[in-house]
Amino acid sequence: MTQRPPSESDTPMSPPFDVGAAVDQLFKEIIKEAESPLLQMSIEMMREETLAIRAYEADLLPDREAEYQRLLACWRRRDKRGLQKELAAYYQRREDIAATVAHRMAPPN
């Protein structure tokens, strides 16, 4: 089951919503339950490729939670076309920030 999205009933004592962990859990769920081997393979590859940059995403992609919500909604509706579209956009956005992330990850000279 995917991590629950944050709600208005969350209190200061509630643990903060971790978008990266929620996306990772969603990807694991899709890999486990998708009936399409191609989709499973694509998600697993995307998951592995993006794990290393998750720590850098927050300030480079401030709307990650909305992005997660769109992915989750497509998955819950079993909207294959919508999910493919959202996954392509998800991956493209990470590709777009790759140079910035690489620069931040590089050790100082």
C-alpha distance (Angstrom), angle and dihedral (degrees) to the residues before:
residue distance angle dihedral
M1 . . .
T2 3.80 . .
Q3 3.77 123.0 .
R4 3.76 111.6 -92.4
P5 3.79 117.3 -105.0
P6 3.81 117.0 -116.3
S7 3.77 116.6 -89.2
E8 3.77 137.9 -163.2
S9 3.81 88.6 -105.4
D10 3.79 90.8 66.9
T11 3.78 111.0 115.9
P12 3.78 130.8 -155.5
M13 3.82 85.5 -98.9
S14 3.81 91.7 57.6
P15 3.79 114.3 98.1
P16 3.81 111.1 -104.6
F17 3.79 116.8 -98.8
D18 3.81 108.8 -100.2
V19 3.81 107.2 -149.7
G20 3.80 93.3 -173.0
A21 3.80 92.3 53.6
A22 3.81 91.1 45.2
V23 3.81 91.8 52.1
D24 3.79 90.9 47.0
Q25 3.81 90.8 50.7
L26 3.80 91.0 47.9
F27 3.80 90.9 50.4
K28 3.82 90.2 50.4
E29 3.80 90.2 50.1
I30 3.80 92.4 49.9
I31 3.81 91.0 48.1
K32 3.80 90.5 50.6
E33 3.80 98.7 44.3
A34 3.81 107.7 27.4
E35 3.77 113.5 112.3
S36 3.79 92.5 -150.9
P37 3.81 115.4 85.1
L38 3.81 88.8 -160.0
L39 3.81 91.5 55.5
Q40 3.81 90.8 46.4
M41 3.79 92.1 51.3
S42 3.82 93.3 45.0
I43 3.81 93.0 50.4
E44 3.81 93.1 46.6
M45 3.80 91.1 51.3
M46 3.82 91.8 46.7
R47 3.80 91.0 47.5
E48 3.79 92.7 51.9
E49 3.79 93.7 45.1
T50 3.79 94.9 50.3
L51 3.82 101.0 42.2
A52 3.80 93.1 85.8
I53 3.80 94.9 55.3
R54 3.81 99.0 45.7
A55 3.79 91.8 98.5
Y56 3.81 89.8 58.4
E57 3.80 98.1 44.2
A58 3.79 100.0 79.6
D59 3.79 97.3 73.7
L60 3.82 95.4 32.3
L61 3.81 96.5 47.4
P62 3.81 107.0 31.7
D63 3.83 93.4 172.0
R64 3.82 95.3 59.6
E65 3.79 92.2 121.4
A66 3.82 92.3 57.8
E67 3.79 88.7 46.6
Y68 3.82 89.5 52.6
Q69 3.80 91.1 48.6
R70 3.83 90.6 54.1
L71 3.81 91.6 49.8
L72 3.80 91.5 47.0
A73 3.81 92.8 48.2
C74 3.81 91.8 52.0
W75 3.79 91.4 48.0
R76 3.81 93.7 48.4
R77 3.82 90.8 49.9
R78 3.81 89.8 44.7
D79 3.79 86.4 -127.6
K80 3.81 99.6 166.3
R81 3.80 96.4 -176.7
G82 3.77 92.7 45.7
L83 3.79 91.1 47.5
Q84 3.80 91.9 49.6
K85 3.80 90.1 49.9
E86 3.82 93.1 48.3
L87 3.81 92.4 45.2
A88 3.80 90.9 51.0
A89 3.81 90.0 50.5
Y90 3.83 90.9 46.1
Y91 3.77 92.1 53.1
Q92 3.82 94.0 42.5
R93 3.79 91.5 53.7
R94 3.78 90.3 53.9
E95 3.77 91.1 47.2
D96 3.81 88.5 51.9
I97 3.84 92.1 56.6
A98 3.81 95.9 40.5
A99 3.81 95.7 102.4
T100 3.80 92.1 49.7
V101 3.80 91.5 47.8
A102 3.80 91.8 47.9
H103 3.80 89.8 51.6
R104 3.82 91.0 50.8
M105 3.79 92.3 46.5
A106 3.80 93.8 50.3
P107 3.79 115.0 101.7
P108 3.80 114.5 -111.8
N109 3.78 115.2 -98.9
